[in-house]
Amino acid sequence: MSRRINRVEEACKEELSEILQREVKDPRVGFVTITKVKVTPDLRHAKVYVSIMGNEEEVENSIAGLESAKGYLRSHLGKHLRLKFLPELEFLRERIAEEALRLNEIMRQVKEDVAGSD
């Protein structure tokens, strides 16, 4: 993969994180973390992977808020990045944090079971 694509992905991740943190005022967008951005080689599409904390309703609300803010986010990206084409944004939920918490809970239960059987 080219260094340019890597730089664009990192720049998109940083800018989108900043915009979400400072400028998006949609109350539906809760605790959202952008974990990575993958851009197609032609730079026309970007998959934005997000980790969202909260219950299922909060997660769905956050995704709806992100979808609704897509145009706003894209236009702000255009102001901060010098690209011939602005990528279309697609938000994808990443469940790393949830899986880590679930795995931690399983390990805690196994530890309790082992300690209880002694």
Secondary structure, 3 states (H helix, E strand, C coil): CCHHHHHHHHHHHHHHHHHHHHCCCCCCCCCEEEEEEEECCCCCEEEEEEEECCCHHHHHHHHHHHHHCHHHHHHHHHHHCCCCCCCEEEEEECCHHHHHHHHHHHHHHHHHHHHHHC
